[in-house]
Amino acid sequence: MKIAVLKERAAHEQRVAISPDTIRKYAQIGFEVAVEQGAGEGSGMTDDALREAGATIADSADDAINAAALILCVNAPEKDIIELMPVGAQLIGMLSPYDNRALMDACAARQVDAFALELLPRISRAQSMDVLSSQSNLAGYRAVIDAVAESSKATPQLMTAAGTVPPARALVLGAGVAGLQAIATAKCLGCIVSAFDVRPAVKEQVQSLGATFIEVPAEESGEAAGGYAKEMSEEYKQKQSALIAETLVKQDFVISTALIPGKKAPVLITEEMVERMKPGSVIVDLAVASGGNCPLSQPNKTVEHNGVLIIGHTNMPARVAADASGLYARNLYNFISTLLVKDKALAIQWEDELVKGTLLTREGKIVHPNFANAA
């Protein structure tokens, strides 16, 4: 059996879907691995290092894909790449199905079975395969590092003969995986941290990391199925907006991570709120690729508004590509070795809820219930 790994072609993408460690593991379960030339360079994995681990280095995507049973990617490949794939192959990666109907149509037309791992049900046995968690963790870490790098403020309290420097204040909006890691990183750097989330259930996690949980008094819960956030009522949003506005004026750093799967990111930081913030404050909008939690943020740009810097990197995990690739590669290996292979042969567990939850196309049809009947 052959696995093909493609070089990522999306702008600002440095990650790769393989690592020397997982190449060796795939060999143990019956796979040979072909990697497109230069695919690992952005993550510090040279062709020589991948070849030494046991991979074949292919001169082109076409050569890598030829006769492959499984094709691994980070982002969804373009239609011309899909048309090179063998009929009946399995495509596995983060395929952005909510924003990419064309991908599903192309895979169905080519009879490629596509698995979107960001749709993986969040249950306990899926934790080792959870690409969203592994990548969001690093995104939350890097967001704080970027905020501090752009700021003129020291983060910890400093005692000097000339006086005391007070600690920086950081606010994290959204206490999912990225938000919790942002809290932990900001605390490690000596900041006074507070956090907001619509899900009351995360309060204990926030407090366990040493942060203050900012809470909107309300009876409704913002927790949807699978632990994700859901959209709140207009009354709640008004209370939320007032609370965030009051809190923002005291902050040096704001890390905003709020997302609702399949929908535009909620606006949490309005232009008016930004104008009331301290000059020199920094906002990192991790939701910018989905419209942004702040309407002033711009994709892949750092903009200044009324003395406040707003950072809008659309692919934060790629800014920590070496570690992000290593974790992502292990997520894919765990998914494949657990659910797609048995006794060194393909044996896809089609009825398993993890397979059903991620499978977009099969045998020429779009089969995922969220997309099968969409126009």
RAURBEL-V506652 format. One record per residue. N is the residue number from 1. PHI is phi in whole degrees, 0 to 359 (none if undefined). NEAR is the number of other ideal C-beta (glycine too) atoms within 8 Angstrom. Layout:
((N/PHI/NEAR) (N/PHI/NEAR))
This chain:
((1/none/10) (2/237/11) (3/251/15) (4/250/16) (5/239/16) (6/267/15) (7/283/9) (8/287/13) (9/249/7) (10/290/7) (11/298/4) (12/68/9) (13/261/12) (14/243/9) (15/277/14) (16/218/16) (17/266/13) (18/216/17) (19/210/11) (20/305/10) (21/298/10) (22/285/12) (23/301/14) (24/295/10) (25/293/10) (26/298/13) (27/299/11) (28/290/6) (29/254/9) (30/102/8) (31/250/10) (32/258/10) (33/240/15) (34/246/15) (35/244/17) (36/296/15) (37/308/10) (38/79/7) (39/297/14) (40/263/15) (41/299/9) (42/293/11) (43/255/13) (44/78/8) (45/252/14) (46/285/8) (47/303/11) (48/296/6) (49/294/10) (50/289/16) (51/294/10) (52/296/7) (53/285/10) (54/123/9) (55/277/12) (56/266/8) (57/264/11) (58/266/12) (59/288/5) (60/210/8) (61/298/11) (62/300/7) (63/295/10) (64/294/14) (65/285/14) (66/309/8) (67/67/4) (68/281/14) (69/274/9) (70/238/14) (71/236/15) (72/254/12) (73/214/14) (74/269/10) (75/254/12) (76/299/10) (77/287/10) (78/285/7) (79/302/8) (80/295/6) (81/286/11) (82/300/14) (83/291/8) (84/274/8) (85/286/13) (86/298/9) (87/302/7) (88/88/6) (89/289/13) (90/249/13) (91/256/15) (92/229/13) (93/176/14) (94/265/11) (95/259/14) (96/48/11) (97/295/14) (98/295/6) (99/249/4) (100/216/10) (101/298/8) (102/299/7) (103/297/15) (104/296/14) (105/298/9) (106/293/11) (107/293/14) (108/296/12) (109/296/7) (110/271/10) (111/58/9) (112/262/15) (113/276/14) (114/251/14) (115/244/14) (116/261/13) (117/288/14) (118/288/9) (119/268/10) (120/305/14) (121/303/9) (122/271/8) (123/241/7) (124/300/4) (125/284/5) (126/264/11) (127/301/7) (128/287/7) (129/253/13) (130/284/11) (131/293/13) (132/298/9) (133/292/9) (134/296/13) (135/281/12) (136/293/14) (137/303/12) (138/289/15) (139/297/14) (140/296/19) (141/298/12) (142/292/12) (143/300/16) (144/292/16) (145/300/9) (146/294/13) (147/299/16) (148/294/10) (149/296/6) (150/272/9) (151/266/13) (152/259/3) (153/256/7) (154/288/6) (155/272/10) (156/273/9) (157/289/8) (158/239/7) (159/259/4) (160/230/7) (161/296/2) (162/273/3) (163/138/4) (164/257/7) (165/265/8) (166/289/5) (167/292/10) (168/289/15) (169/249/12) (170/234/17) (171/243/15) (172/247/18) (173/258/16) (174/100/14) (175/250/14) (176/278/12) (177/299/10) (178/296/15) (179/295/16) (180/295/14) (181/289/14) (182/297/16) (183/301/17) (184/299/9) (185/292/12) (186/297/15) (187/296/12) (188/300/6) (189/274/11) (190/95/9) (191/282/14) (192/273/7) (193/244/15) (194/231/13) (195/214/15) (196/232/15) (197/204/15) (198/284/11) (199/261/11) (200/301/8) (201/296/7) (202/273/12) (203/305/10) (204/296/7) (205/294/9) (206/299/15) (207/292/10) (208/294/6) (209/270/11) (210/92/7) (211/258/12) (212/269/8) (213/269/13) (214/266/11) (215/235/7) (216/272/9) (217/296/4) (218/196/7) (219/272/2) (220/281/7) (221/255/7) (222/264/12) (223/264/11) (224/260/8) (225/301/4) (226/80/6) (227/85/7) (228/283/10) (229/276/13) (230/237/9) (231/286/5) (232/258/9) (233/290/6) (234/296/5) (235/297/7) (236/297/13) (237/300/9) (238/293/8) (239/295/11) (240/299/13) (241/298/10) (242/295/8) (243/292/11) (244/295/14) (245/300/12) (246/296/7) (247/281/12) (248/299/13) (249/296/9) (250/263/5) (251/265/13) (252/263/12) (253/230/18) (254/229/15) (255/249/18) (256/248/16) (257/232/18) (258/289/12) (259/222/10) (260/238/12) (261/307/6) (262/81/5) (263/230/7) (264/295/6) (265/299/13) (266/289/8) (267/279/9) (268/248/11) (269/239/14) (270/279/10) (271/300/8) (272/298/7) (273/296/11) (274/299/15) (275/292/8) (276/266/8) (277/284/12) (278/291/9) (279/303/7) (280/95/10) (281/293/14) (282/230/14) (283/248/16) (284/248/14) (285/261/14) (286/285/13) (287/263/13) (288/299/14) (289/292/6) (290/252/9) (291/107/6) (292/91/12) (293/279/16) (294/234/14) (295/294/7) (296/275/9) (297/290/14) (298/234/9) (299/303/8) (300/60/8) (301/223/6) (302/250/8) (303/245/10) (304/244/8) (305/223/10) (306/56/8) (307/86/8) (308/257/14) (309/271/11) (310/234/16) (311/262/14) (312/230/14) (313/294/11) (314/277/9) (315/226/10) (316/295/13) (317/301/13) (318/292/12) (319/278/10) (320/231/11) (321/297/13) (322/299/9) (323/286/8) (324/298/15) (325/294/16) (326/299/11) (327/292/12) (328/297/14) (329/300/14) (330/290/13) (331/303/14) (332/295/16) (333/300/11) (334/297/10) (335/296/16) (336/292/12) (337/292/10) (338/275/7) (339/243/10) (340/245/12) (341/227/10) (342/211/4) (343/52/4) (344/59/6) (345/216/8) (346/296/8) (347/210/8) (348/291/9) (349/273/8) (350/300/8) (351/269/5) (352/292/8) (353/295/7) (354/287/14) (355/292/13) (356/301/9) (357/291/9) (358/253/12) (359/286/13) (360/269/14) (361/228/14) (362/206/8) (363/51/5) (364/83/7) (365/229/8) (366/279/10) (367/245/8) (368/294/12) (369/300/4) (370/286/8) (371/231/11) (372/300/9) (373/256/3) (374/285/6) (375/287/1))
